[in-house]
Amino acid sequence: MAQGFIVIAAARAAQAGASLDEILDLTRRNMKCVDMRAAFDTLEYLRRGGRIGAAQALLGSMLRVNPIIMLKDGVVEPAGSCVWG
């Protein structure tokens, strides 16, 4: 859906008479505002893929934890993680 919003914004700019460079600039700025998030029903596939250990998978399953991950700028990380510097 996020890609669709970027395309719609670019199409509106084109219809309004924006130049190709202006449309590309708009698209690049909008791409920085987009990320993808995913939630898992089970930790099994994270364990199988080596993202988490067996103990973490067991504890998370016992506590019924459903992690949310985020893909931003090509990097997968837990959603809501912050780096304070």
Secondary structure, DSSP 4 states (H G I P E B T S, - for coil): -HHHHHHHHHHHHHHTT--HHHHHHHHHHHHTT--EEEE-S-SHHHHHTTSS-HHHHHHHHHTT---EEEEETTEEEETT-----
